[in-house]
Amino acid sequence: MIIASQLRKENIAQYLLYMWQIEDIIRANNLDIDKLHENIIARFPAEKQKEIGEWYESLIDMMRREGVELKGHLQMNKNTVGLLADLNRRILADPDSKFDQYRNEFYATLPFIVELRAKSGQDKAGEIETCFNALYGMLMLRLQKKDIGPETQQAFDRISKFIGLLSQNFILDERDELFKKD
């Protein structure tokens, strides 16, 4: 919760990946608040444990209500992906030359996105969601200390750079500074 709110303010991509990881941590603990307390919450300072425990309890409740106990993402996380996808569309549609670098990054990343979607069979996942699926998959591979081939690393680097730009633009957009005419 503490980390999530800080990430939400600073880097929307890291926030989203963190929240996906929290969903998986909750699942790994069988949506059991006692197990989460033992394995996660107890590691925090005593004065923060009640607040963090309540946050985990609310996430568990949302996961149950939304039917994502075994897989999938909470609606609030889907909404974040939707906000990012919408911002991506708005930037790509804006003719202002200040977005040329962003457009170049997107179109340089697009072949990797198309290839990932074809490999994963995720026809319904949009470009931005596909990028996040790839980034999360890479995070999991690294946590498991698995070998990452050069082609996969190249795709990851390209996607990371693009999502980094999208995240920077998201912060500017939230401040109403992105589409402001100079």
C-alpha positions as CSV (number, residue, x, y, z in Angstrom):
1,M,0.0,0.0,0.0
2,I,2.8,2.4,0.9
3,I,4.8,1.3,-2.0
4,A,1.8,1.2,-4.3
5,S,0.7,4.8,-3.6
6,Q,4.3,6.1,-4.0
7,L,4.7,4.2,-7.3
8,R,1.3,5.5,-8.6
9,K,2.5,9.0,-8.2
10,E,5.9,8.5,-9.7
11,N,5.8,5.7,-12.4
12,I,2.5,4.3,-13.5
13,A,4.2,1.3,-15.3
14,Q,6.0,0.3,-12.1
15,Y,2.8,0.7,-10.2
16,L,0.9,-1.6,-12.5
17,L,3.6,-4.3,-12.5
18,Y,3.7,-4.0,-8.7
19,M,0.0,-4.4,-8.4
20,W,0.0,-7.4,-10.6
21,Q,2.7,-8.9,-8.4
22,I,0.6,-8.1,-5.3
23,E,-2.3,-10.0,-6.9
24,D,0.0,-13.0,-7.4
25,I,1.3,-12.8,-3.9
26,I,-2.3,-12.8,-2.6
27,R,-3.0,-15.9,-4.7
28,A,0.2,-17.6,-3.5
29,N,-1.1,-17.1,0.0
30,N,-4.5,-18.6,-1.0
31,L,-6.3,-15.3,-0.3
32,D,-5.7,-16.0,3.4
33,I,-5.1,-12.8,5.4
34,D,-3.4,-14.8,8.2
35,K,-0.9,-16.3,5.8
36,L,-0.3,-12.8,4.3
37,H,0.2,-11.5,7.8
38,E,2.7,-14.2,8.6
39,N,4.6,-14.0,5.2
40,I,4.3,-10.3,4.3
41,I,2.6,-7.9,6.7
42,A,4.7,-9.0,9.7
43,R,7.8,-7.7,8.0
44,F,6.6,-4.1,8.2
45,P,7.0,-1.8,11.2
46,A,4.4,-2.6,13.9
47,E,2.7,0.8,13.6
48,K,2.0,0.2,9.9
49,Q,0.8,-3.4,10.1
50,K,-2.8,-2.7,10.8
51,E,-3.1,-0.3,7.8
52,I,-1.3,-2.7,5.5
53,G,-3.4,-5.6,6.7
54,E,-6.6,-3.7,6.0
55,W,-5.3,-2.9,2.5
56,Y,-4.6,-6.6,1.8
57,E,-8.0,-7.5,3.2
58,S,-9.7,-5.0,0.8
59,L,-7.7,-6.4,-2.1
60,I,-8.7,-10.0,-1.1
61,D,-12.3,-8.9,-0.9
62,M,-12.1,-7.2,-4.4
63,M,-10.5,-10.3,-5.9
64,R,-13.3,-12.5,-4.6
65,R,-16.0,-10.1,-5.7
66,E,-14.5,-9.8,-9.2
67,G,-13.8,-13.5,-9.6
68,V,-10.0,-13.2,-10.1
69,E,-9.0,-15.5,-7.3
70,L,-7.1,-17.8,-9.6
71,K,-6.1,-15.6,-12.5
72,G,-6.8,-12.3,-14.2
73,H,-6.5,-8.8,-12.8
74,L,-8.6,-6.5,-10.6
75,Q,-10.8,-4.0,-12.4
76,M,-8.8,-1.1,-11.0
77,N,-5.7,-2.5,-12.6
78,K,-7.6,-3.1,-15.9
79,N,-8.7,0.5,-15.7
80,T,-5.1,1.6,-15.4
81,V,-4.2,-0.4,-18.5
82,G,-7.2,1.3,-20.2
83,L,-6.1,4.7,-19.2
84,L,-2.7,4.0,-20.6
85,A,-4.1,2.6,-23.9
86,D,-6.3,5.7,-24.2
87,L,-3.4,8.0,-23.7
88,N,-1.4,6.0,-26.3
89,R,-4.2,6.5,-28.8
90,R,-4.5,10.2,-28.1
91,I,-0.7,10.7,-28.5
92,L,-0.6,8.7,-31.7
93,A,-3.5,10.7,-33.1
94,D,-2.1,14.1,-32.2
95,P,-0.3,15.7,-35.1
96,D,2.0,17.8,-32.9
97,S,5.7,17.2,-33.7
98,K,6.6,17.1,-30.0
99,F,5.2,13.5,-30.1
100,D,7.5,12.4,-32.9
101,Q,9.9,10.6,-30.6
102,Y,7.0,8.8,-28.9
103,R,5.5,7.7,-32.2
104,N,8.9,6.5,-33.5
105,E,9.3,4.4,-30.3
106,F,5.8,3.0,-30.6
107,Y,6.2,2.0,-34.3
108,A,9.7,0.5,-33.5
109,T,8.1,-1.5,-30.7
110,L,5.0,-2.6,-32.7
111,P,6.7,-5.6,-34.5
112,F,7.6,-7.0,-31.1
113,I,4.1,-6.5,-29.8
114,V,2.6,-8.2,-32.9
115,E,5.0,-11.1,-32.5
116,L,4.3,-11.5,-28.8
117,R,0.5,-11.5,-29.4
118,A,0.9,-14.1,-32.1
119,K,3.0,-16.4,-29.8
120,S,0.8,-16.0,-26.8
121,G,-2.5,-16.3,-28.7
122,Q,-3.7,-13.1,-26.9
123,D,-5.6,-11.7,-29.9
124,K,-7.9,-9.8,-27.6
125,A,-5.1,-8.1,-25.6
126,G,-4.4,-4.6,-26.9
127,E,-0.9,-3.3,-27.6
128,I,-0.4,-1.7,-24.2
129,E,-1.7,-4.8,-22.3
130,T,0.6,-7.0,-24.4
131,C,3.5,-4.8,-23.4
132,F,2.7,-5.1,-19.8
133,N,2.2,-8.9,-20.1
134,A,5.7,-9.0,-21.6
135,L,7.3,-6.9,-18.9
136,Y,5.6,-8.9,-16.2
137,G,6.7,-12.2,-17.8
138,M,10.3,-10.9,-18.0
139,L,10.1,-9.9,-14.3
140,M,9.0,-13.4,-13.4
141,L,11.8,-14.9,-15.5
142,R,14.3,-12.8,-13.7
143,L,12.9,-13.6,-10.3
144,Q,13.2,-17.3,-11.2
145,K,16.8,-16.7,-12.5
146,K,15.9,-18.2,-15.8
147,D,18.0,-17.7,-18.9
148,I,16.9,-14.9,-21.2
149,G,17.8,-15.2,-24.9
150,P,19.1,-12.2,-26.9
151,E,16.0,-11.9,-29.0
152,T,13.8,-11.9,-25.8
153,Q,16.1,-9.3,-24.2
154,Q,16.0,-7.1,-27.4
155,A,12.2,-7.2,-27.3
156,F,12.2,-6.5,-23.6
157,D,14.5,-3.5,-24.0
158,R,12.4,-2.0,-26.8
159,I,9.1,-2.5,-24.9
160,S,10.7,-1.1,-21.7
161,K,11.8,2.0,-23.5
162,F,8.4,2.6,-25.0
163,I,6.5,2.0,-21.8
164,G,8.9,4.3,-20.0
165,L,8.0,7.1,-22.5
166,L,4.3,6.3,-22.0
167,S,4.7,6.5,-18.2
168,Q,6.4,9.8,-18.5
169,N,3.6,11.1,-20.7
170,F,1.0,9.8,-18.3
171,I,2.4,11.9,-15.4
172,L,2.4,14.9,-17.6
173,D,-1.1,14.2,-18.8
174,E,-2.3,13.9,-15.2
175,R,-0.9,17.4,-14.5
176,D,-2.6,18.7,-17.7
177,E,0.8,19.5,-19.1
178,L,1.0,16.9,-22.0
179,F,-1.2,18.4,-24.6
180,K,-0.7,22.0,-23.5
181,K,0.3,24.1,-26.5
182,D,3.5,26.1,-25.9
